[in-house]
Amino acid sequence: MFSVLFPGQGSQSVGMIKELYENFDYVKDLFHEANEALGLSIEKIIFEGPKELLDETENTQPAIFLTSFSIFNVIKKETSLDLNKANFFAGHSLGEYSALACAEAINFTDTIKLLKIRGKAMQNSVPKNEGGMVAVLGIEVDKINEIFENNFENFKCYLANDNSNGQIVISGKNNDLNKLIDELKKLNIKNIKLPVSAPFHCDLMKPATDVMKKEITNTKFSKSKNLVISNVNAKPSNDPEIIKNLLVEQIEKPVRWRESILNMINAGNKIFIEIGPGKVLSGLVKRIDRKVETIQVNNIHDLNNLKKL
């Protein structure tokens, strides 16, 4: 039993998927479709950068989706593995859109347009560099909630991602995050300020929710071929209306990734295939349960790892 995972923001790198682009004409075709849908040369941003341009949220989100969707199509065309026999599809934050597109709940063009709008709306919800995110390592959710409760008069921060055992991400305005960091230092809790310029998956994203509610409502969704796990409730669904409502909620709600992986494992899942740039999600899965197998696919060499399935 296997499931398919799609990465989110932070997995991008300049030059990603270039090998597949150069070897398969149908990948080039997808890039050309993306350029037309976005009204810009996304392939130039992906292959030439600079990194700062690729890292802008409104570029990052469609770029990662395009990479993941392209790799998914390469697997379908170049291997005998039937990805639609997967138990579940799941994606981290924007990766949920990749999962839905690959499960044919949304078409390619609508998905990449939605992600361009989503990225811009999320970036614009808080003035640039006024908000951010901090990864907190080595503690569980209960402990971070206790820290919040004990300091509610001093700072206001939000749980944004419950990624794995001992890896939590917090969002907030930078003034509050700096106070949180001071408190974590006192408690000898390791933390890392992430290189993002906005506080994703928290109440500060309300303006983006308003934008995306309108856009998602006006986009056609179909019943997905695979069950897709929602970041909001860590549960699977293939119902178009449920999925649309959860995607709207997803903007402000925390990503319940640890619970999502555990739910898939408890349903009998033994293998996770990560489709997209990098291998961040595979690392998180291994932190949750070292006994399961993880496979990453983002180049021609990786395709050989699928032959045993």
N, C-alpha and C positions, 0 to 999 in steps of 0.2 A: 504494500500500500504506500503510495507516495502523494505528496502535495507540492504545489508550485508556489514559490515566493517571488515577489517583485520589490526591489529596493526603492527607497525614498531619497529625499534630499540629503546630500552629504556623500553620496556614492559617486558623484560625477568626477570626471577627469578629462582634461583636454586630450583629444585623440582617441577617446573611447570608441569602440566598434569600427574603427577604420579598416581593420583587416577584413571584416565581413562585408563592409561597404565595397571594398575593392574587388572582392571575389564573387559577389552575387548581385546580378543586375536587378533582381526584384527588391533588394535592400535599397539600391539607388533609387528605384521607383518610389519607395516609401518616403525617402528623404525629399524627393521632388514634390510629392504630394504635401508633405509637411511645410515646405517652403511656400507653396501656394496658399495653404490654409492660414499660415501665420503672417504672410506678407513680408517675410524677411528670409535671409539665408541662414537657416538654423545649422546647416552642415558646416558653414564657415565658422560659426561660433563653436561648434563641437570640435572641429578638427584643427582650427587655428587659434582659438581663444581670442584675446588673452583670458587667462583663468578668471580674472575679475569680472569679465563680461559673462562668461559661462556661469559664474557663481551668483549672478543676479537672479533672484527668485523667479522672475517672469520668464527667464531663459532656461534656468535649471530644470524647472518642472516639465515643460514640453520636451526638453533634450533627453532627460532620463526616460520619460515615457517612450519616446521615439526609439531609443536604444533598446529598451526592454521588449517593445513590440516587434522590432526587427529581429532580435535574437529568437524570440518565440516563433516567428515565421521560418527562420532558418532551421530550427529544430523540426518543425512540422514537415518541411520539404526535404531535408537532408538526412533525417534519421527515421527509423521505423517506430520510434516511441510515439504513442498516441497520447498527447498531453491532455486530451479531453477525457481520458480515463482516470485522471487525478481525482483523489478524494475531495480536495479543496484547492481553491486558489486563494491567496492572501497577499496583500501588499501593505507596506509601511507608509502611512500618510498618502502622498501622491501616488505611491505604488498601488494603492487600492484602485485607482483609476486604470492603471496598467492591467491589473487583474480583471477588471470588469470588461475592458476592451478585448483582451485575449479570450475571455469567456463569451464574447459576442453580445454583451449586454448593451454596449454603446459602440457606434462605428468609429473608425480610426479618426476621421476628420473632426467629428464632434468632440472626441476626447482631447485631441491636441489643442483645439480652440478653447475648450473649457479650462485646460491647465494653464494656458497663457493668461486667461482672465483671472483664474484662481491665484496664480503666482503674483500678478500685479496687485490684486485686491489685498492679498495677505501682506505684501510689502508696504502698501500704502495705508494700512490700518493704524500703524503707529509711525510717527516721524522717524526717518532713517537714523539709526544708531541711538535711538532713545530707549529701545527695548532689546532684549537678547535672551539667551538660553544658557543654562549651566548644567553640565553632566555631573551627577553625584554618584560616587562609586563606593561599593562595599556596604551599603545599607539597603533595607527594604522599605516598602511604601509606608508601613505603619510608623517607622522612625521619622521619616521626613514629615509626615502629617503631624506628629508630636512636636517637631521643631516649629512647624508653622503655627500650631495652636499656642505654644509657649511664647511666640514672638509676634502675635497678630497685631499688636500696637506699634511694633517697630518696622515691620516691612510686610508687603503684600506680594506673595509669589504663588505660582500655580504649578501643580503637577501636570506636565505636558506629555511625557512618554514614560510608561512603565515597560522598559525594553527587555530586561532579563533579570535574573537573580543578581542583585547587587549593582544594577545600572539603571538609574532613574534620571530623567531630564526635567529640569525646572524652567519655566518661563516667567518673565516679568519685566518691569521697567528696570533700567540699569541701576538706578539709585537703590532700588529694593534688592536687586540681585547682589550688589556689592555688600549690602548689610547681611544678606544671607551667607555670602562667602566668608565674611568675618566670623559669623556664628559657627559655620562649619569648621573653620580653622581652630576655634576654641575647643571644639569637640573632637579634633583630630580626624575629621572626615574628609577624605580626598575628593576634590572636585576640579573640574576643568571648564573654563569659560569657552563656549563653542563659537566658531567663526561664522556666526549668522547675525544679520542686522535687524531681526524682528523676533518678537516673542510668539511663536506659533503655538497652536492648540491650547488656547486659554481665552478668558473673557475679553482680553484686549483685542481679539480678532473679530469682534462683533460687526464692524463695518464690512469685513470680508464676507461674513455670513449673509448679510443683507444682499450683497452683490450676487453671491453664488446661489442663493435661494431662487432668485429670479432666473438666472441662467440655467440651473438644473431643471427647474420646473418647465422651462421652454425647450428642453432637449428630449428627444425620443429615446427611451430606454426599452429594451426587450428582456424577456426572461432569459437569464444567462444559462449557457450550456453546462457550466459547472457551478457548484455552490461556492459562493465568495464570502470569506470571513470579513465582517465589518470591524474596523478599528474602534468603533464606538462601544459595541457590546460584546465583542469577541465571539460572536455567534455567526453561523452560516445562513445565507439566504440566496434565493435566485428570483425573488419577487421584485419586479421593477419599482413599484411604489414604495416598498419598504427600503429598497436600496437608495432611491432618490432622497427620501427623508433622512436616512442615516448619513448620506454624503453631505447634506446641509449641516447636520449636527457635528460632523467630523471636524469642521473648521475650528470650533472652540473646545471640543471635548478632548480629553487625553487619549493618546494612542495606547490601547491595552494589548501590546504586542506579546508580553510574557503569557498572559491569559490565553491569547489566541493560539500560540504554539502549544501550550499545555492542553487546550481543548482538542487540538488536532491529534496530538500524541495519545490522549485518552480515548480518542475514537479509533485508535489502531494504526495511526500513521507511523511508519518506520523510516521513511526517506523524505528529505526535503531537497527540492531542486530550486536553486536560486537563479533566476533569469534576469540579467541586467548587469550594469556596471558594478565592479567591485565584489566584495564578499562580506560585507558588513552583517547582513542578516544571518549568514551561515555561522558567523562568530557568536551572534546572540543566541541562536538555536543551541549551539554547543554549551553555552553557559547555562542554559535552561535544562538540558538533558544530554549528557555526553554519550549516551548509548545509541542515539539515533544517528543516521548517516546523512551527511550534507554533500551536495554536489553543486558546484558553481559553473555556469555556462555563460561565457562572454567572448570566446574566440574559437577558432577552428579546432585547436587542440582539445578544448573542453568538450567538443561534441563526441569525442571518443569515450568519455566517461559515461555516456548514456547507453552505450551498447549493451552493458550488463543488465539493464532494466528490462 
